[in-house]
């Protein structure tokens, strides 16, 4: 006799789930009844927030939903921050939790892990939260979740299963089949209208976001056909190769790039929110799109937020880009402004490159050194200074190789567990590098033990400036006497070794190169500590 919990595992396998992150508890053991007999691998973090970040990193590299098994009550409050990060960045995550028995829901009787309304608490960081009131509902609610992941704007989904439903007999559901949903096509009328405006534009521009990440090839062809400069959001880095002559990079917050955007007569925004964390990271205001704005997004609501469009299309980015290319290629395009396109992008970089300050140059040199030694690495970042610099200065040749928590929700402690998930999601054995500061690492330091246990050979690059330096500078710039930012810094090398990792503190560029090569040959995780002051001194010399 199969229980609801066992059928759940069977259905997840049918949807292609091969990885689950979670910490077993007395309220979730029935979720594990069928797990050992399945093909699904289980990874145990040291905190439920870590489970959510692992699922997030896994989803970003694999393109598949990250799945978590979480206990009711404290497990769900712990994972809420990770769900918030995934919600802000449109990452597919399936969180399956237990909850009190049906007769006890909202009872307020002081039951173990009881919350007044767990689903309502989670609803703000989920596309939806559903309480499974009978085992018979299970195939339908999973179909809803995967329909969203496959064909909608992917965000976390929460399914909570009462304790008595988890053990409900569900043999009749063993034959349930997964449902596959195709993404929205491109309405011909909107494609024709957009293509006419783009064809007539003398100075077209493309703004692409993470929602278009699977349309990299089509986007590149579209930009080349139009001679259009392309700005990428942080989550879209790599959609155009690093040295492409039309690539503006992720510099939309800078004055020179804003001037270029203001010159465009038609702007195609595809898979991007046009939001603050990509277009105004210095919070200065002033980003504008005076040209005719065309918006393509899988989310109807998003097509009209922040900047109203002249034409909007609800469609899958790849399908829409293919349709635009087909329409544009059906007739000869008029000649472009010869001072636009690659020529204008070259002028932009000639203006930007000499203007980076010493800290940005030193941190970019740090990132360049990493990529010279590990050219195929995925770089998973926290909210830390080298990541802020890389967001502006670093360009990559392929998507899904640069992402971090400084976008959207902006949490700390993300990078270490997310790197573990990213390595598991990547599945090709190539390096995954965690970029994290000493402040952020203290949020999730125990997850080094998870990396050892899961045998994930991630490389943790710890940028140590002995505190929350970015916030300290923010206080000083506002004439606020710094408080709470000069925190105690532990012996990270000793702690990492105690948790089972290889660890060393490096001195300069040559030492970093040697340490990276050694780390890449290991079977387990490595922590490499870089002291900011020493690095800045060597690079300045």
C-alpha positions in Angstrom: 0.0 0.0 0.0 1.5 3.3 -1.1 1.1 6.4 1.1 0.6 10.0 -0.2 4.2 10.7 0.7 5.5 7.7 -1.4 3.3 8.7 -4.3 4.7 12.2 -4.1 8.3 10.9 -4.6 7.1 8.8 -7.5 5.4 11.8 -9.1 8.5 14.0 -8.6 10.6 11.4 -10.4 8.1 11.6 -13.3 8.6 15.3 -13.5 12.4 14.8 -13.8 13.4 15.7 -10.3 16.7 14.2 -9.4 17.7 16.3 -6.4 16.0 17.2 -3.1 17.4 19.5 -0.4 16.1 19.2 3.2 16.6 18.4 6.9 14.4 15.4 8.0 12.3 16.0 11.1 9.5 14.2 12.9 6.9 16.0 10.8 8.5 15.1 7.4 9.7 11.5 7.9 6.7 10.3 5.8 8.1 12.3 2.8 11.2 10.2 3.1 9.5 6.8 3.2 9.9 6.2 -0.6 13.0 8.4 -1.1 15.6 5.8 -0.5 14.1 3.5 -3.1 14.0 6.3 -5.7 16.5 7.8 -8.1 16.4 11.2 -6.3 19.5 12.3 -4.4 19.0 13.9 -1.1 21.4 16.6 0.3 21.2 17.7 3.9 22.1 21.4 4.6 22.8 22.7 8.1 19.9 25.1 8.0 16.7 25.3 6.0 17.7 28.7 4.6 20.7 26.8 3.2 18.3 24.3 1.6 16.5 27.1 -0.2 19.7 28.7 -1.4 21.0 25.3 -2.6 17.7 24.8 -4.5 18.1 28.3 -6.0 21.7 27.6 -7.2 20.7 24.2 -8.6 17.8 25.8 -10.6 20.0 28.5 -12.0 22.6 26.2 -13.5 20.4 23.3 -14.4 17.3 25.2 -15.7 15.1 22.8 -13.6 13.2 23.6 -10.4 15.0 23.2 -7.2 13.0 21.0 -4.7 13.1 21.2 -0.9 11.5 19.0 1.8 10.9 21.2 4.9 9.3 20.7 8.3 6.4 22.7 9.4 6.9 25.8 11.7 10.6 26.7 12.2 11.6 24.9 9.0 9.3 27.2 7.0 10.2 30.4 8.8 13.9 29.5 8.2 13.5 29.0 4.4 11.4 32.1 3.9 14.4 34.3 3.1 15.7 31.9 0.5 12.2 31.9 -1.1 12.2 35.7 -1.1 15.5 35.7 -3.0 14.1 33.2 -5.5 10.9 35.1 -5.9 12.7 38.4 -6.6 14.9 36.7 -9.3 12.1 34.5 -10.8 13.8 31.2 -9.9 11.7 28.0 -10.0 11.6 26.4 -6.6 9.2 23.8 -5.2 9.0 23.8 -1.4 7.1 20.8 0.0 6.4 21.0 3.8 4.3 19.3 6.4 1.7 21.0 8.5 -0.6 20.1 11.4 -3.3 17.4 10.8 -6.4 18.7 9.1 -8.5 18.7 12.3 -5.8 20.8 14.1 -5.2 23.5 11.5 -5.4 26.9 13.1 -6.4 25.3 16.4 -4.0 27.2 18.5 -3.5 24.3 20.9 0.2 24.6 21.2 1.1 21.6 19.0 4.7 21.0 18.0 5.8 23.5 15.3 2.3 25.0 15.2 1.7 28.3 13.3 -1.6 30.1 13.1 -1.6 30.0 9.3 1.6 28.7 7.7 0.3 29.0 4.1 -0.6 32.7 4.6 2.8 33.4 6.0 4.5 31.9 3.0 2.1 33.4 0.4 4.1 36.6 0.1 7.2 34.8 -1.2 5.5 32.2 -3.4 3.6 32.2 -6.7 1.1 30.2 -4.7 0.8 28.2 -1.4 -1.6 25.3 -1.4 -2.7 23.1 1.5 -3.3 19.5 0.3 -6.6 18.5 2.0 -6.6 15.0 0.5 -4.1 12.7 -1.3 -6.4 12.8 -4.4 -5.4 16.5 -4.9 -1.7 15.7 -5.2 -1.4 15.1 -9.0 -3.4 18.2 -9.8 -1.5 20.6 -7.5 1.9 19.3 -8.8 0.6 19.8 -12.3 -0.1 23.4 -11.4 3.3 23.9 -9.9 5.2 22.5 -12.9 2.9 24.3 -15.4 4.1 27.5 -13.8 7.7 26.4 -14.0 7.4 25.3 -17.6 5.2 28.0 -19.1 4.9 30.9 -16.7 7.0 33.3 -14.8 8.9 30.8 -12.6 8.8 31.5 -8.9 8.7 29.5 -5.7 5.6 27.3 -5.1 4.7 26.0 -1.6 2.7 22.8 -1.1 2.0 21.9 2.5 0.7 18.4 3.4 -1.1 17.8 6.7 0.4 15.0 8.8 -2.7 12.8 8.4 -2.8 13.3 4.6 0.9 12.3 4.3 0.0 8.8 5.5 -3.2 8.5 3.6 -3.3 5.5 1.3 -2.9 6.5 -2.3 -2.4 3.4 -4.4 -4.9 4.7 -7.0 -2.5 7.7 -7.7 0.5 5.6 -8.7 -0.5 5.7 -12.3 -0.7 9.5 -12.4 1.2 11.0 -15.3 3.2 14.2 -15.3 1.7 17.1 -17.3 3.8 19.1 -19.9 2.8 22.6 -20.8 4.1 24.5 -23.8 5.2 28.2 -23.4 3.1 31.0 -24.9 3.7 31.7 -28.6 4.1 35.1 -30.1 1.0 36.9 -31.4 1.5 37.7 -35.1 -0.1 41.1 -34.9 2.3 42.2 -32.1 5.3 40.7 -33.9 4.5 42.6 -37.1 4.0 45.9 -35.2 7.3 45.5 -33.3 9.2 44.4 -36.4 8.0 47.4 -38.3 9.1 49.8 -35.5 12.5 48.0 -35.2 13.1 48.0 -39.0 12.4 51.7 -39.2 14.5 52.6 -36.2 17.8 54.4 -37.0 19.2 53.8 -33.5 17.6 50.7 -32.0 18.6 49.2 -28.6 18.0 45.9 -26.8 17.6 45.6 -23.0 17.7 41.9 -22.1 17.1 40.2 -18.7 17.2 36.9 -17.0 13.8 36.0 -18.4 15.4 35.7 -21.8 18.3 33.5 -20.7 17.4 30.6 -23.0 17.2 32.9 -26.1 20.9 33.8 -26.2 21.5 32.6 -29.8 18.3 34.3 -31.1 19.0 37.5 -29.2 22.5 37.7 -30.7 21.2 37.2 -34.2 18.5 39.9 -33.6 21.1 42.4 -32.3 23.3 41.7 -35.3 20.5 42.0 -37.8 19.5 45.4 -36.3 22.9 46.7 -35.5 21.5 47.3 -32.0 23.7 47.7 -28.9 22.6 45.3 -26.1 22.6 45.9 -22.4 22.2 42.8 -20.2 21.0 42.5 -16.6 23.2 40.8 -14.1 21.2 37.6 -14.4 21.5 37.7 -18.2 25.3 38.0 -18.4 26.8 35.8 -21.1 23.9 36.0 -23.5 26.2 37.8 -25.8 29.9 36.8 -25.9 32.1 38.9 -23.7 33.9 40.6 -26.7 30.9 41.1 -28.9 31.1 44.5 -30.6 27.4 45.3 -29.7 27.7 44.4 -26.0 27.2 47.3 -23.5 27.4 44.8 -20.6 25.6 45.5 -17.4 26.4 49.2 -17.0 22.9 50.6 -17.2 23.4 52.5 -13.9 26.3 54.5 -15.2 25.9 58.0 -16.6 27.6 57.3 -20.0 25.4 54.2 -20.6 22.3 56.1 -19.7 23.2 58.7 -22.3 23.4 56.0 -24.9 20.0 54.6 -23.9 18.6 58.1 -24.2 19.8 58.3 -27.8 17.9 55.2 -28.9 14.8 55.8 -30.9 13.3 52.3 -30.4 14.1 50.1 -27.4 13.2 46.4 -27.2 13.1 45.2 -23.6 12.9 41.4 -23.4 12.6 39.3 -20.2 13.5 42.2 -17.9 11.7 44.0 -15.1 13.5 47.2 -15.8 14.0 47.4 -12.1 16.2 49.3 -9.7 18.7 46.5 -8.9 19.8 46.3 -12.6 19.2 49.8 -13.9 19.9 52.0 -10.8 22.2 50.1 -8.4 23.5 53.4 -7.0 20.0 54.5 -6.1 20.6 57.8 -7.9 17.4 57.8 -10.0 17.4 59.2 -13.5 17.3 56.1 -15.7 15.0 56.9 -18.6 13.8 55.4 -21.9 12.7 58.3 -24.1 12.5 56.2 -27.2 9.6 54.0 -28.2 9.5 51.0 -25.8 8.6 47.5 -26.9 8.3 44.9 -24.1 8.3 41.1 -24.3 7.7 39.1 -21.1 6.1 35.8 -20.1 4.3 37.7 -17.3 1.4 40.0 -18.5 1.6 42.1 -15.4 5.3 42.8 -15.9 4.9 44.2 -19.4 3.4 47.4 -18.0 5.4 47.9 -14.8 8.1 50.5 -14.2 8.1 51.8 -17.8 4.9 51.7 -19.9 5.4 50.3 -23.4 4.2 51.5 -26.8 3.7 47.8 -27.8 3.7 44.8 -25.4 3.8 41.1 -26.1 3.2 38.3 -23.6 5.3 35.4 -24.9 8.2 33.1 -24.4 11.4 35.1 -25.1 12.9 32.5 -27.4 9.8 32.1 -29.4 9.3 35.8 -29.7 12.9 36.5 -30.7 12.6 33.8 -33.4 9.4 35.3 -34.7 10.9 38.8 -34.8 14.0 37.5 -36.7 11.7 35.7 -39.2 9.7 38.8 -39.8 12.7 41.2 -40.0 14.5 38.8 -42.5 11.5 38.6 -44.7 12.3 42.0 -46.3 15.5 44.1 -46.7 16.2 46.4 -43.8 16.9 50.1 -44.4 20.4 51.4 -43.8 21.3 52.3 -40.3 23.0 55.3 -38.8 26.7 54.5 -39.3 27.6 56.2 -36.0 25.3 53.8 -34.1 25.7 50.1 -33.3 29.3 48.8 -32.9 30.7 52.3 -33.3 28.6 53.8 -30.5 29.4 50.8 -28.2 33.1 51.3 -28.9 32.8 54.9 -27.9 31.0 53.9 -24.7 33.7 51.5 -23.6 36.4 54.1 -24.4 34.6 56.4 -22.0 33.9 53.8 -19.3 37.2 51.8 -19.1 39.5 54.7 -18.0 37.0 55.7 -15.3 37.0 52.7 -13.0 38.4 53.6 -9.6 41.4 51.8 -8.0 39.2 49.4 -5.9 37.1 48.4 -8.9 40.2 47.8 -11.0 41.8 45.7 -8.3 38.6 43.6 -7.7 38.2 43.1 -11.5 41.8 41.9 -11.7 40.9 39.4 -9.0 38.0 38.1 -11.0 39.9 38.1 -14.2 42.6 36.0 -12.5 40.0 33.5 -11.4 38.7 33.1 -14.9 42.1 32.9 -16.5 42.8 29.9 -14.3 39.3 28.4 -14.4 37.9 29.6 -17.8 34.8 27.3 -17.5 33.9 28.3 -13.9 30.4 29.3 -12.7 30.8 32.3 -10.4 28.2 32.4 -7.6 28.3 35.6 -5.6 27.1 37.0 -2.4 26.6 40.7 -1.5 30.3 41.6 -1.4 32.6 44.1 -3.0 34.2 42.0 -5.8 30.7 41.0 -6.9 29.6 44.6 -7.0 32.6 45.4 -9.2 32.0 42.3 -11.4 28.4 43.2 -11.9 29.7 46.3 -13.8 32.9 45.2 -15.3 32.8 41.5 -16.0 31.4 40.0 -19.1 31.3 36.2 -19.9 30.9 34.1 -23.0 27.9 31.9 -21.9 24.8 32.5 -19.7 24.1 30.8 -16.4 27.7 31.4 -15.3 27.3 34.6 -13.2 24.6 35.1 -10.6 24.5 36.6 -7.1 22.3 37.8 -4.3 23.1 41.5 -4.7 20.2 41.6 -7.2 16.6 41.6 -6.3 16.1 40.7 -2.6 19.8 41.3 -1.7 20.3 38.8 1.1 23.6 37.8 2.7 25.0 34.3 3.2 23.5 33.1 -0.2 26.7 32.3 -2.1 28.0 29.3 -0.2 24.9 27.1 -0.2 23.9 28.3 -3.7 27.3 27.3 -5.0 26.7 23.8 -3.6 23.4 23.6 -5.5 25.0 25.1 -8.6 27.6 22.4 -8.7 25.0 19.7 -8.4 22.8 21.3 -11.0 25.7 21.8 -13.4 26.4 18.1 -13.5 29.5 18.3 -15.7 32.2 18.4 -13.0 33.4 21.8 -14.1 34.4 24.3 -11.4 31.9 26.3 -9.3 33.3 29.3 -7.4 31.7 31.0 -4.4 32.5 34.7 -4.1 31.7 35.8 -0.5 32.8 38.3 2.1 33.8 37.7 5.7 30.5 39.2 6.9 28.3 37.2 4.5 30.2 33.9 5.1 29.3 34.1 8.8 25.6 33.8 7.9 26.1 30.3 6.4 29.5 29.1 7.5 28.3 25.7 8.7 27.3 24.8 5.1 31.0 24.1 4.5 30.2 20.8 6.3 27.3 20.2 3.9 29.7 20.7 1.0 32.1 18.1 2.5 29.3 15.7 3.1 27.8 16.1 -0.4 31.3 15.8 -1.9 30.9 19.0 -3.9 34.3 20.4 -4.8 33.3 24.0 -4.8 36.0 26.7 -4.4 35.1 29.4 -1.8 36.9 32.6 -2.4 36.6 34.6 0.8 37.2 38.4 0.4 38.1 39.5 3.9 37.9 43.1 4.8 37.2 42.5 8.5 33.6 43.7 8.7 30.7 45.2 6.7 32.9 47.7 4.8 30.3 48.7 2.2 27.7 49.6 4.9 30.4 51.4 6.9 31.2 53.6 3.8 27.5 54.2 3.4 27.3 55.4 7.0 30.3 57.6 6.6 29.1 59.2 3.4 25.9 60.2 5.3 27.7 61.6 8.3 26.6 58.7 10.5 29.1 57.5 13.0 29.7 53.8 12.2 28.1 51.4 14.6 27.8 47.6 14.3 29.9 47.2 11.2 33.4 46.5 12.6 32.5 42.9 13.6 34.7 40.2 15.1 36.5 38.1 12.4 37.1 34.5 13.3 39.9 32.3 12.1 38.3 31.2 8.9 41.1 28.9 7.9 40.9 27.0 11.2 37.2 26.8 11.1 37.2 25.6 7.5 39.7 22.9 8.3 37.7 21.8 11.4 34.7 21.4 9.1 36.7 19.1 6.7 37.7 21.6 4.0 41.1 22.3 2.5 41.9 25.9 3.3 44.6 28.5 2.9 45.2 32.2 3.0 46.9 33.6 -0.1 49.4 36.4 -0.7 48.9 38.0 -4.1 48.2 37.0 -7.7 50.8 34.3 -8.2 49.7 32.6 -5.0 46.1 32.8 -6.0 46.8 31.1 -9.3 48.6 28.2 -7.6 45.8 27.9 -5.0 43.1 27.8 -7.7 44.9 25.1 -9.7 45.3 23.0 -6.5 41.6 23.5 -5.6 40.4 22.5 -9.0 42.2 19.1 -8.6 40.5 18.3 -5.3 37.5 16.0 -4.8 36.1 18.2 -1.9 35.6 21.9 -1.1 38.4 24.4 -0.7 38.3 27.8 1.1 40.8 30.4 -0.1 41.0 33.6 1.9 42.0 36.9 0.3 42.8 39.8 2.6 41.6 42.9 0.9 44.4 45.2 2.1 47.1 42.8 0.9 45.5 42.3 -2.5 45.0 46.0 -3.1 48.6 46.7 -2.1 50.0 44.2 -4.6 47.7 45.2 -7.5 48.4 48.9 -6.9 52.2 48.1 -7.2 
